[in-house]
Amino acid sequence: MARIVETNNSTVIAAYETKITKLEQEKLVPIEKREKKSTSKRTSEQIFELAVKFLSNPWNIW
């Protein structure tokens, strides 16, 4: 790591900057996907009610 920090070669520096930028963009992709999927069509009350119905008598749903 110390050699990378101390390098004066512009090609090496540019390659690392490009790689870091690419990795940062790849890191954001799953976050954006998760945010898009997190919007639910049902309210939390509806989800809770469904869960309670299932837990009260799972045999009917089975």
Secondary structure, DSSP 8 states (H G I E B T S, - for coil): -HHHHH---HHHHHHHHHHHHHHHHHHHHHHHHHHHHT--SS-HHHHHHHHHHHHH-HHHH-
